[in-house]
Amino acid sequence: MKAVSTNKAPAAIGPYAQAVQMGDFLYTSGQLGIDVTVGKLADGVENQAHCAMKNLGAILAEAGYGYENIVKTTIFLQDLGDFAKVNAIYESYFP
């Protein structure tokens, strides 16, 4: 087991790693829509969705993976009315 971390995604703020690699599998922790350039939550659901996906991408890249290697994800929405917007952004990151 190997912990994976990058400064291109928000640092873990608790007793966990951004990701853990076990064999050929990478398990990532949840990512918020934090803009790492300013260190705070991005404004608006669309910007937050992009930031969360970019943060995930940075962690994947650090371990030598990409979005095409993702097997399962879960997205939590505060307002289901944002589903279509977030889903379109989410979909745009997958080949």
C-alpha positions in Angstrom: 0.0 0.0 0.0 1.3 3.4 -1.0 -0.2 6.9 -0.1 -0.4 9.2 -3.1 -0.5 13.0 -2.7 0.0 16.1 -4.8 0.1 19.8 -4.1 -2.1 20.3 -7.2 -5.1 19.2 -5.2 -6.3 20.3 -1.7 -4.3 18.8 1.1 -5.9 16.3 3.3 -7.1 18.0 6.5 -7.6 14.9 8.5 -6.0 11.5 9.2 -6.5 10.3 5.6 -4.6 10.5 2.3 -5.7 12.1 -1.0 -5.4 8.6 -2.4 -4.0 5.1 -1.6 -2.6 2.8 -4.3 -2.9 -0.9 -3.7 -1.5 -3.0 -6.5 -3.2 -1.8 -9.7 -6.0 0.0 -7.9 -6.1 3.6 -6.7 -8.6 4.6 -4.1 -9.1 8.4 -3.9 -10.7 10.4 -1.1 -13.6 12.7 -1.9 -12.9 16.0 -3.5 -14.7 19.2 -2.9 -14.9 22.0 -5.4 -12.0 23.8 -3.8 -10.0 26.1 -6.2 -6.4 25.2 -5.2 -5.1 28.5 -6.7 -6.9 30.5 -4.0 -7.4 27.8 -1.4 -11.2 28.1 -1.0 -14.5 26.8 -2.3 -15.1 28.0 -5.8 -18.1 30.2 -6.5 -21.2 28.5 -8.0 -22.0 24.9 -8.6 -20.5 24.8 -12.1 -17.1 26.1 -10.9 -17.2 23.8 -7.9 -17.8 20.8 -10.2 -14.9 21.8 -12.5 -12.6 22.2 -9.5 -13.6 18.9 -7.9 -12.9 17.1 -11.3 -9.6 18.9 -11.8 -8.6 18.1 -8.2 -9.4 14.4 -8.9 -7.5 14.6 -12.1 -4.4 15.9 -10.4 -4.5 13.0 -7.9 -5.0 10.5 -10.7 -2.1 12.0 -12.7 0.2 11.9 -9.7 -0.3 8.1 -9.6 0.0 7.7 -13.4 -3.7 7.3 -14.0 -6.4 9.4 -15.9 -10.1 9.8 -16.0 -10.3 6.8 -18.4 -9.2 4.5 -15.6 -12.1 5.4 -13.3 -14.4 2.5 -12.4 -16.8 4.1 -9.9 -17.6 7.5 -8.7 -20.2 9.1 -6.4 -21.3 12.8 -6.6 -23.2 14.5 -3.8 -25.4 17.4 -4.7 -27.0 19.8 -2.3 -29.7 20.7 -4.8 -31.0 18.1 -7.3 -32.0 21.0 -9.5 -28.3 21.3 -10.3 -28.1 17.7 -11.6 -28.1 18.5 -15.4 -25.4 21.2 -15.1 -23.1 19.1 -12.9 -23.7 15.9 -15.0 -22.8 17.8 -18.2 -19.5 19.0 -16.6 -18.8 15.6 -15.1 -19.4 13.9 -18.5 -17.0 16.3 -20.2 -14.0 14.9 -18.3 -14.4 11.3 -19.5 -13.1 10.2 -22.9 
